[in-house]
Amino acid sequence: MKVLITISAAALVLLSCSKFEGPGGKASIIGSVQGNKYDGAGNLLSTYPMMDYDVYLIYGNESGENFYDDDVSTSYDGSFEFNYLAKGNYRLFTYGKCPSCPGGDTVLIYNIEVTGKKEVIDLGTINIRD
């Protein structure tokens, strides 16, 4: 009887220590958002950092941009960071303008896998039409 209780307690401890996607780790996802302004003919007129722009993060493999677990606003230079992430899969997304899309917007989605405990994944610059 004591052996069964000990094994059950050990299994419970081991299962409760396993980490899934989300907060509680030491990994980070970083990047920046740059806006691109075009004229009516589609020629690029200017580029600039998108400050105070929303970027969203989904923990795991959930789908759909109507559901997200975390969001940040970009800094004055367009940069963003999601810190303290555990190993696992993530989906990062943001919106951009799309004149030919229904509703006028498009969703930019990035599938990300964090494999190291202290890994820093740099997405670089996300270019959006503004």
HELIX and SHEET records of a PDB file:
HELIX    1   1 LYS A    2  CYS A   17  1                                  16    
HELIX    2   2 PRO A  102  GLY A  104  5                                   3    
SHEET    1   A 3 LEU A  44  PRO A  49  0                                        
SHEET    2   A 3 PRO A  23  TYR A  38 -1                                        
SHEET    3   A 3 SER A  79  LEU A  85 -1                                        
SHEET    1   B 3 LEU A  44  PRO A  49  0                                        
SHEET    2   B 3 PRO A  23  TYR A  38 -1                                        
SHEET    3   B 3 VAL A 120  ARG A 129  1                                        
SHEET    1   C 4 ASP A  70  SER A  73  0                                        
SHEET    2   C 4 ASP A  54  TYR A  59 -1                                        
SHEET    3   C 4 GLY A  88  LYS A  97 -1                                        
SHEET    4   C 4 ASP A 105  VAL A 114 -1                                        
END                                                                             
